[in-house]
Amino acid sequence: MLIGDVARRSGVSARMLRHYESLGLVRPTGRTESGYREYSGEDVRRIFHIESLRSLGLSLRDVGRALDDPGFAPAELVDDLIRQTRDRIAAETDLLTRLRRIGAAEPAGWEDVLQIVVLLRALGSKSAGARQRAALSAVEEVPVPVEALVEAVLSESDPNVAGALRWALAQSGEAGPALPLLAEGLGSPAAEVRKRAVRSIAEISNGTATALLRDALTNPDIVVRAYAALALGARGVADAIPTLIEMIVEGRNDADAADALSALASDPALADRIATGLVDRLASGTTGAPVRRRLTQALADIPGATTSRALAELSHDEDRAVALTATYVLKLRNARE
C-alpha cells in the first residue's frame, strides 16, 4: 500500500507519516520498483496504534517507548497524564470563569476589561489589604461581577475583608442575582461557608432575602438559625421569636437575642406572645439557675401584665441572683408606671 493510500485510509497526512518515519515510529516494509514507500497491513495497524496512544495525550517519544519497549509500564505514565489533564482542565475552567465574569460586567471598552481583570486578581490576592481595597473598589469603580463577589465573600476568613465584601454585595445593585448563589452557600457542608452565607443574606434588605432568612430558621445549623433570627428580629418578623428565645435558653448570643425580642415587643401585638414564650420556658421545670437569670434579664424589656406577674414570682426565686434581678426590674417598671 502506497503512502497516499495509507493517508486516505488512516486519516494521517502523508507529511505526518514521513515525520513518523523520521522518528523511527513507522518503517515502511519496503519500496516499490519505482522507489515509493510501501506499507504492509502490519504497518497500517501500527499507525492506528500510534494515533490511539496520541489521543490519550502521550508524546511521540512515549508512544515509541510504549510500542517498542517490552519493559515499559504504563501505570506511572497514565497517572501522570491524569494529573496533567486535571491541571489543564482546572486552568481552562478558571479561564472560562474569568471570561464569563468579564462578559457579565458588560464592559464598555478595553479599559473597563483591564480594570475588571485587576479587581478580580486583587480579590484573589494573599494580602488582606488588597482584597479589602478590591471589595471597596467593586462599588466605587467598575462593578465586579456578582458571582466573583459571592465566591469571595463565601471564602473570606479575614473579618474586615469579609465585612467590606458583604457591604459591596449589598450595595452592588445586583443583590437579587447574588441571593440564589448565597442560598446555595447555606447548604454547604462547611460550617464557615454556611455562616458567611447567612451573614451576607442578612445585609441584603429586600423581600427575597427576608424569605431566605425565614427558611434559614429551620436550617440544621444552629449558627445559621441564630444569625437568621437576629436579622429577622431587626426587621420585625415575628417568625424569629421561638429561635430568639431558644438562643437565650442556650446562652448563644443571648444578649443580642434579648435586644431583638425587645425591639419586636415594641409591637403590642407581639409583646404578650414574647412574654408568654419566655414564661413558658421558665415554667418548664428543666431550667437551671443560669438559664433563669438569662430569661429574667430578657423579660426586663418586655412590657405587659404577663411579664410583671412572672417577675413578681421570680423575685422569690431560690437563686439569689435571679431574685435580685427580678426585684430590681420590677422596681424600675413600677417607677415608670
For each residue, the residues with C-beta under 8 A, 3 or more apart:
1: 5 6 9 38 39 40 41 43 44
2: 5 6 32 36 37 38 39
3: 6 7 14 17 18 28 36 37 39
4: 7 8 14
5: 1 2 8 9 39
6: 1 2 3 9 10 12 17 39 43 44 47
7: 3 4 10 11 12 13 14 17
8: 4 5
9: 1 5 6 44
10: 6 7 44 47 48 51
11: 7 51
12: 6 7 16 17 20 47 51
13: 7 16 17
14: 3 4 7 17 18
15: 18 19
16: 12 13 19 20
17: 3 6 7 12 13 14 20 21 26 47
18: 3 14 15 21 22
19: 15 16 22 23
20: 12 16 17 23 25 26 47 50 60
21: 17 18 24 25 26 27 28 37
22: 18 19
23: 19 20 60 64
24: 21 27 64
25: 20 21 46 50 60 63 64 67
26: 17 20 21 39 43 46 47 50
27: 21 24 43
28: 3 21 31 37 38 39 40 43
29: 38 39 40 42 43
30: 38
31: 28 35 36 37 38
32: 2 35 36 38
33:
34:
35: 31 32
36: 2 3 31 32
37: 2 3 21 28 31
38: 1 2 28 29 30 31 32
39: 1 2 3 5 6 26 28 29 43 44 47
40: 1 28 29 43 44
41: 1 44 45
42: 29 45 46
43: 1 6 26 27 28 29 39 40 46 47
44: 1 6 9 10 39 40 41 47 48
45: 41 42 48 49
46: 25 26 42 43 49 50 67
47: 6 10 12 17 20 26 39 43 44 50 51
48: 10 44 45 51 52
49: 45 46 52 53 67
50: 20 25 26 46 47 53 54 60 63 67
51: 10 11 12 47 48 54 55
52: 48 49 55 56
53: 49 50 56 58 62 63 66 67
54: 50 51 57 58 60 63
55: 51 52
56: 52 53 78 81
57: 54 81 84 85
58: 53 54 62 63 66 77 81
59: 62 63
60: 20 23 25 50 54 63 64
61: 64 65
62: 53 58 59 65 66 77
63: 25 50 53 54 58 59 60 66 67
64: 23 24 25 60 61 67 68
65: 61 62 68 69 72
66: 53 58 62 63 69 72 74 77
67: 25 46 49 50 53 63 64
68: 64 65
69: 65 66 72
70:
71:
72: 65 66 69
73: 76 77
74: 66 77 78
75: 78 79
76: 73 79 80
77: 58 62 66 73 74 80 81
78: 56 74 75 81 82
79: 75 76 82 83
80: 76 77 83 84
81: 56 57 58 77 78 84 85
82: 78 79 85 86
83: 79 80 86 87
84: 57 80 81 87 88
85: 57 81 82 88 89
86: 82 83 89 90
87: 83 84 90 91
88: 84 85 91 92
89: 85 86 92 93
90: 86 87 93 94
91: 87 88 94 95
92: 88 89 95 96
93: 89 90 96 97
94: 90 91 97 98
95: 91 92 98 99
96: 92 93 99 100
97: 93 94 100 101 147
98: 94 95 101 102 117 120
99: 95 96 102 103
100: 96 97 103 104 145 147
101: 97 98 104 105 116 120 144 145 147 148
102: 98 99 105 107 113 116 117 120 145
103: 99 100 106
104: 100 101 145 146 147
105: 101 102 112 116 142 143 144 145
106: 103
107: 102 110 112 113 116 142
108: 112
109: 112 113
110: 107 113 114
111: 114 115
112: 105 107 108 109 115 116 142
113: 102 107 109 110 116 117
114: 110 111 117 118
115: 111 112 118 119 141 142
116: 101 102 105 107 112 113 119 120 142 144 145
117: 98 102 113 114 120 121
118: 114 115 121 122
119: 115 116 122 123 134 137 138 141 142 144
120: 98 101 102 116 117 123 124 144 148
121: 117 118 124 125
122: 118 119 125 130 131 133 134 137
123: 119 120 131 134 135 144 148 149 152
124: 120 121 131 152
125: 121 122 130 131 134
126:
127: 130 131
128: 131 132 158 160 161
129: 132 133
130: 122 125 127 133 134
131: 122 123 124 125 127 128 134 135 152 156 158 161 165
132: 128 129 135 136 158 160 161 164
133: 122 129 130 136 137
134: 119 122 123 125 130 131 137 138 144
135: 123 131 132 138 149 152 161 164 165 167 168
136: 132 133 139 140 164 168
137: 119 122 133 134 140 141 142 144
138: 119 134 135 141 143 144 149 168 172
139: 136 143 167 168 171 172
140: 136 137
141: 115 119 137 138
142: 105 107 112 115 116 119 137
143: 105 138 139 172 173 174
144: 101 105 116 119 120 123 134 137 138 148 149 168 172
145: 100 101 102 104 105 116 148 149
146: 104 149 150 169 172 174 177 178 181
147: 97 100 101 104 150 151 181
148: 101 120 123 144 145 151 152
149: 123 135 138 144 145 146 152 153 165 168 169 172 178
150: 146 147 153 154 169 178 181 182 185 200
151: 147 148 154 155
152: 123 124 131 135 148 149 155 156 165
153: 149 150 156 162 165 166 169 196 200
154: 150 151 182 185 188 193 196 197 200
155: 151 152 193 196
156: 131 152 153 161 162 165 196
157: 162 192
158: 128 131 132 161 162
159: 162 163
160: 128 132 163 164
161: 128 131 132 135 156 158 164 165
162: 153 156 157 158 159 165 166 196 199
163: 159 160 166 167
164: 132 135 136 160 161 167 168
165: 131 135 149 152 153 156 161 162 168 169 200
166: 153 162 163 169 170 199 200 203
167: 135 139 163 164 170 171 203
168: 135 136 138 139 144 149 164 165 171 172
169: 146 149 150 153 165 166 172 175 178 200 203 204
170: 166 167 175 200 203 204 205
171: 139 167 168
172: 138 139 143 144 146 149 168 169 175 178
173: 143
174: 143 146 177 178
175: 169 170 172 178 179 204 206 209
176: 179 206 208
177: 146 174 180 181
178: 146 149 150 169 172 174 175 181 182 200 204
179: 175 176 182 183 201 204 208 209 212
180: 177 183 184
181: 146 147 150 177 178 184 185
182: 150 154 178 179 185 186 197 200 201 212
183: 179 180 186 187 197 201 212
184: 180 181 187 188 197
185: 150 154 181 182 188 193 194 196 197 200
186: 182 183 194 197 198 201 212 216 219 224
187: 183 184 194
188: 154 184 185 193 194 197
189:
190: 193 194
191: 194 195 221 223
192: 157 195 196
193: 154 155 185 188 190 196 197
194: 185 186 187 188 190 191 197 198 219 221 223 224
195: 191 192 198 199 221 223 224 227
196: 153 154 155 156 162 185 192 193 199 200
197: 154 182 183 184 185 186 188 193 194 200 201 224
198: 186 194 195 201 202 213 216 219 223 224 227 228 231
199: 162 166 195 196 202 203 227
200: 150 153 154 165 166 169 170 178 182 185 196 197 203 204
201: 179 182 183 186 197 198 204 209 212 213 216 228 231
202: 198 199 209 213 227 228 230 231
203: 166 167 169 170 199 200
204: 169 170 175 178 179 200 201 208 209
205: 170 209 235
206: 175 176 209 210
207: 210 211
208: 176 179 204 211 212
209: 175 179 201 202 204 205 206 212 213
210: 206 207 213 214 232 235 237
211: 207 208 214 215
212: 179 182 183 186 201 208 209 215 216
213: 198 201 202 209 210 216 217 228 231 232 237
214: 210 211 217 228 232 237 239
215: 211 212 218 219
216: 186 198 201 212 213 219 224 225 227 228
217: 213 214 225 228 229 232 239 240 243
218: 215 225
219: 186 194 198 215 216 224 225 228
220:
221: 191 194 195 224 225
222: 225 226 250 252
223: 191 194 195 198 226 227
224: 186 194 195 197 198 216 219 221 227 228
225: 216 217 218 219 221 222 228 229 243
226: 222 223 229 230 243 247 252 253 257
227: 195 198 199 202 216 223 224 230 231
228: 198 201 202 213 214 216 217 219 224 225 231 232 240 243
229: 217 225 226 232 233 240 243 244 247 257 260
230: 202 226 227 233 234 240 244 253 256 257 260
231: 198 201 202 213 227 228 234 235
232: 210 213 214 217 228 229 235 237 239 240
233: 229 230 236 237 240 241 244 257 260 261 263 264
234: 230 231 260 263
235: 205 210 231 232
236: 233 263 264 267
237: 210 213 214 232 233 240
238: 241 264 270 273
239: 214 217 232
240: 217 228 229 230 232 233 237 243 244 260 264
241: 233 238 244 245 261 264 270 273 274 277
242: 245 246 277
243: 217 225 226 228 229 240 246 247
244: 229 230 233 240 241 247 248 257 260 261 264
245: 241 242 248 249 257 261 274 277 278 281 298
246: 242 243 249 250
247: 226 229 243 244 250 252 253 254 256 257
248: 244 245 251 254 257 258 261 278 294 295 298
249: 245 246 281 287 291 294 295
250: 222 246 247 254
251: 248 254 290 291 294
252: 222 226 247 257
253: 226 230 247 256 257
254: 247 248 250 251 257 258 294 298
255: 258 259
256: 230 247 253 259 260
257: 226 229 230 233 244 245 247 248 252 253 254 260 261 298
258: 248 254 255 261 262 294 297 298 301
259: 255 256 262 263
260: 229 230 233 234 240 244 256 257 263 264
261: 233 241 244 245 248 257 258 264 265 274 278 298 301 302
262: 258 259 265 266 301 302
263: 233 234 236 259 260 266
264: 233 236 238 240 241 244 260 261 267 270 274
265: 261 262 270 271 274 275 301 302 303
266: 262 263 271
267: 236 264 270 271
268: 271 272 303
269: 273
270: 238 241 264 265 267 273 274
271: 265 266 267 268 274 275 302 303 304
272: 268 275 276 304 306
273: 238 241 269 270 276 277
274: 241 245 261 264 265 270 271 277 278 302
275: 265 271 272 278 279 299 302 304 306 307 310
276: 272 273 279 280 306
277: 241 242 245 273 274 280 281
278: 245 248 261 274 275 281 282 295 298 299 302 307 310
279: 275 276 282 283 299 306 307 310
280: 276 277 283 284
281: 245 249 277 278 284 287 291 295
282: 278 279 287 292 295 310 314
283: 279 280
284: 280 281 287
285:
286:
287: 249 281 282 284 291 292 295
288: 291 292
289: 292 293 318 319 321 322
290: 251 293 294
291: 249 251 281 287 288 294 295
292: 282 287 288 289 295 296 314 317 319 322
293: 289 290 296 297 319 321 322 325
294: 248 249 251 254 258 290 291 297 298
295: 248 249 278 281 282 287 291 292 298 299
296: 292 293 299 300 311 314 317 322 325 326 329
297: 258 293 294 300 325
298: 245 248 254 257 258 261 278 294 295 301 302
299: 275 278 279 295 296 302 307 310 311 314 329
300: 296 297 325 329 332
301: 258 261 262 265 298
302: 261 262 265 271 274 275 278 298 299 307
303: 265 268 271 307
304: 271 272 275 307 308
305: 308 309
306: 272 275 276 279 309 310
307: 275 278 279 299 302 303 304 310 311
308: 304 305 311 312 330 333
309: 305 306 312 313
310: 275 278 279 282 299 306 307 313 314
311: 296 299 307 308 314 315 326 329 330 333
312: 308 309 315 326 330
313: 309 310 316 317 326
314: 282 292 296 299 310 311 317 322 323 325 326
315: 311 312 323 326 327 330
316: 313 323
317: 292 296 313 314 322 323 326
318: 289 322 323
319: 289 292 293 322 323
320: 323 324
321: 289 293 324 325
322: 289 292 293 296 314 317 318 319 325 326
323: 314 315 316 317 318 319 320 326 327
324: 320 321 327 328
325: 293 296 297 300 314 321 322 328 329
326: 296 311 312 313 314 315 317 322 323 329 330
327: 315 323 324 330 331
328: 324 325 331 332
329: 296 299 300 311 325 326 332 333
330: 308 311 312 315 326 327 333 334
331: 327 328 334 335
332: 300 328 329 335 336
333: 308 311 329 330 336 337
334: 330 331 337
335: 331 332
336: 332 333
337: 333 334
